[in-house]
Amino acid sequence: MITLPLLPAEAVQIGSSCFSFAALDGKIYYFSNLDVCDFHDERDRGAMLLRAAKFAESGVRRKDLQEALGISRSTLKRAVNKLRSKGEASFHEPRRGRGASVMVGETAEKANRLLASGMSGAAVARELGLSKATVNYGRRKGIIGNESPDGRSPE
């Protein structure tokens, strides 16, 4: 355990609690009085939200956390609810994206083949990891959906 003789000059006090934090050498360190009690990479927002939720659950005033960490009331509320319902591990799960929003090259070719074989737009979207809106947009703009099953454009 690292014990510091004084809080670093950059440390931000979290309300009137005994907790503070500081960014040092690419990491965020959390202090309880003068002792480092936790840390994470400064770019890891999920780790920061986990710490915020844990502080809130341990009795630190939410308003103090919001001000010190620069997060909104709703963000903190979502983090606390996530901690309660899904646990700590949920803050480290990769975020699901919306899927690709543009269809080009090989993806467009695959979509054309699948549509030409009779597959629905929704099924094509699922198969290729795209949103239904992307497939529908591609069809409206003529990017996909204008090939015959043998791969040739209709003439």
N, C-alpha and C positions, 0 to 999 in steps of 0.2 A: 504494500500500500504506500502511496506517495503522500507525504504530509508536507504541506507548505507552511513556512513560517508566517506568511501574510497572504491575503488574497491578492491575486494579480491586479494591477491597475485597471485592466480591461474588464474585470468581473462585474457582472450585472446582478444586483441583489433581486431576488424574487419576492417582492412585497416585503412584509415584516417577518417572513420565515427565516430560518437559519440557512436556507438554500441560496446559492448563486451559481452563475455559470460564466465561462469565458472561452473564447476561441483562441487556441494556441497551437501553432504548428499544424494547421489543417484539421484539427480535432476540436470538438466541443467538450469541455470538461465541466462536470457538475460538482459543486462543493457542498458539503454539509459542514457548516462552520469553516474550519480550515482544512478539512480532509476531502480529498477527491473521492467522491462516492460512485461516480459513473463517467463514461465518456463514449463518444462515437465520432465517426467521420463527419466533418462539417457539411458535406454535401448530402448526407443521408437524412432526408426529410422524414422518412418513416421512423427512423430511430429517434428523432427529435419529438415526433408526435407521440411515440410510445412513452418517452420520459415525461412529457407534459401530462399525459393521461395518468401515469403512475403518481406523479406529484399531486394531481387533482384528487385522485382516490385516497391519497394519504392525508388529505386535509388542507393542502395549500389552497388558498383562495383562488378561484378560477380567474377572477378579474386581474389579480396580480400576475398569474401565468400568462394571460393574454397580452398584457402590457409588456412584460419582460421579454417574452419570446416572439412578440410581433405576430400573433396569430389571432384569427377572429373567434368570436364566441361560438359560432356554428362549427368551425374546424375543431375546436377543443371538445365540443359536445360530441361530434362524430367520433373523435379519437377515444373518448371515454367509453362511449357505447360500443365501439369496436373492441376495446380491451375487455369489457365486461362480457360481451357475447361470443367473441372468437378467440380471445387470449392473446398473449404476447407474440406468438408465432405469426399471427395474421399481419403484423406490421412489416414482416420480412418477405412476404409473398410477392412475386412479381405482379405488377399491375397488368390487367388485361386491357389491351388496346381495343380500338373499335374495328380493327382490321384495316386492310389496305383501302385507300380512298381513290386510287388511280389504277387503271388497268392498262398495262402496256406489254408489249413483247410476248414472252412465253405465257404469261397469265392470260392475256387476251386470246391467244391461240387455244389454250386449254378450255377457256370459257366457251369459245365458239364451237369446239368439238363436242363439249357436253351439251350445249343447247341444241346443236344439230342432231344429237342422238335422242332428243326428246326429253331431256331433263328439264325440270322447271327452273326458273330464275332463282327461287329460294334454295333449291337443292344445289344449284351451281355455286351460290354464295357460300353455303355450308361446306361444300367440298373443297373450295379454294381458299377458305378463310377470309372471305370478303363480306362486306355488309350487303344486304339486299338492295339498299339504295345505290351502291356502287354498280351492281349488276344492272339495275333498272336504268341508271344514268347511261351506262355504256350502250344499252339497247336503244335508248331514245336518241343518242347522238350517232348511232350507227357504228360505234367502235366494235361492238360484238353483235352476234345474232344474225349476221347476214351471210352465213356460209351454209352450204349443203353438207350432209353427213360425210361426203367424201373429201371435204376440206376445200372445195372450190367455191368461189363466190358465184351466186346465181347471175346469169346473163340475160 
